[in-house]
Amino acid sequence: MIESCCGLLCSKCEYRESMNCATCFNVDEQFWGKCPIKSCVFEKGLKNCGFCTQFPCDLLKKFSYDKEQGDDGQRIEQCKKWADT
């Protein structure tokens, strides 16, 4: 089951419960603000980034390899897995 637009595993997110996050598919704006990845995915009518012809784009790479919030490419790999199922 696809959990997010960017490949983040919401079920394993440490902030989900404490911030009462309903995942990007169920809210207009996340607790940290508008998400440019979600906006892009929704504008293109995709299930997540893994289904995009530009995958992985610079925006997703920026998020995935961010020094503070990134996950060293794990989101990108998860998007690939979801797109292959």
N, C-alpha and C positions, 0 to 999 in steps of 0.2 A: 504494500500500500504506500502510495506517495504521501509523504508527510509535510513537504514544504516546496516552495518554488525553487529554492537555491540548493537543495540537497542536504540541508540541515536536518538531523534526526530529532524532531521535536520531542519524541518519546524519551530521549536521553538528555534533553536540555535542562540544565540546573535552574534556569530562570522561569520555566513554564508555570509551575505551581505558584511560586512566590510572587510572580507578576501577574497571575491570573490570565495567562496568554492562551487564547483559543486557537492558535496557529494562523498563519498568514491566509489560509483559505477561508477563514471564518470571521475575520475582522477587516475593517476598512484601513485601519492604521495600527501598526504594532506599538507596543508600549514605549519603544524608543523613537517612534515617529514613522514617517512614510518610508517605505522600502523601495529603492529604485529597481531592485531585481524583481520584486513582486509586480511592480507597475509594468515592467517590460514584458514579463510572462503573461500577465492578464491582457495587455494591449495586443499581443500577438495571438491570444486565444490558445495558449499552450497549457499542458499539464504541469510542466516544470522546465527548467533550463535544458535538461537533457534532450528534449524534443526539438530544440531550436537548430536551425541550419547553421547558425554562427557559434554553436557550442564547441568548446568553452570560450566565451567572449572575454574581452578585457575586464568588463565590470565584474563578472563572476570570479575571474582570477584575482582581481583586486580584493574582493571580499574573502575569498578562500585563503589567500596568502597574507592577509593583513597581520601585522606584527602583534597587535593586541587582541583582536577578535577572530583571527583566522584559524584554520585547522589544517594547514599544510596540504591542502588539496583533497581532503577527505570528502568535502561537499561535492566536488567535481566527480569523484569516483562514485559517490552515491547516486548522483544524477544519471551517470552512465548505467548503473545497475537498474534503476527505475525505468529508464528508456528501453532497456533490453527485455523487460518482462512483459 
